[in-house]
Amino acid sequence: MKKKKSTICLTNINWIIFAMGILCIIIGYIFLALESLTLSPILLVLGYAVLLPLSLGLKGFKKEKNE
């Protein structure tokens, strides 16, 4: 019996969303350093809790093709 391995396949849209998440987090920390206590938490939560998980979970795991 062969075990089926699941690998994560990241497409271009996944990488774009991931980059937007990282950028959002960086901008959030910049606003936090500037003491903007309204915009920085919104950006940080958007980056950490929405964009990064979305980039990893979009189109999820894909099974490898048998050769």
C-alpha positions in Angstrom: 0.0 0.0 0.0 1.2 3.4 -1.0 0.6 6.3 1.3 -0.8 9.3 -0.5 1.2 12.4 0.2 -0.5 15.8 0.3 1.6 18.7 -0.8 0.7 22.4 -0.7 0.6 24.0 -4.1 0.9 27.8 -4.0 -0.1 29.6 -7.1 0.7 33.2 -8.1 -2.5 34.5 -6.4 -1.4 32.8 -3.2 2.0 34.6 -3.4 0.3 37.9 -4.1 -2.0 37.6 -1.2 0.9 36.5 1.0 2.9 39.5 0.0 0.0 41.8 0.7 -0.3 40.3 4.1 3.4 40.9 4.9 3.2 44.4 3.5 0.1 45.1 5.7 1.9 43.8 8.8 5.0 46.0 8.1 2.8 49.1 7.5 0.9 48.2 10.7 4.1 48.2 12.7 5.2 51.5 11.2 1.9 53.0 12.2 2.3 51.5 15.7 5.7 53.2 16.0 4.0 56.5 15.0 1.5 55.9 17.8 -1.5 55.6 15.5 -3.7 53.5 17.9 -6.6 53.2 15.5 -5.1 52.2 12.2 -2.2 50.0 13.4 -4.4 47.3 15.1 -6.7 47.1 12.1 -3.7 46.6 9.7 -2.1 44.0 12.0 -5.2 42.0 12.5 -5.9 42.2 8.8 -2.4 40.9 8.0 -2.1 38.2 10.7 -5.6 36.9 11.0 -7.0 37.4 7.4 -4.5 37.7 4.7 -1.8 35.2 5.8 -4.2 32.4 6.5 -6.1 33.1 3.3 -3.0 33.0 1.2 -2.1 29.5 2.7 -5.6 28.1 2.6 -6.8 29.3 -0.8 -7.1 26.2 -3.1 -5.7 24.2 -0.1 -3.8 21.0 -0.4 -3.6 19.2 -3.7 -2.9 15.5 -4.1 0.1 14.5 -6.3 -0.6 12.9 -9.6 0.3 9.3 -10.1 3.0 8.7 -12.6 
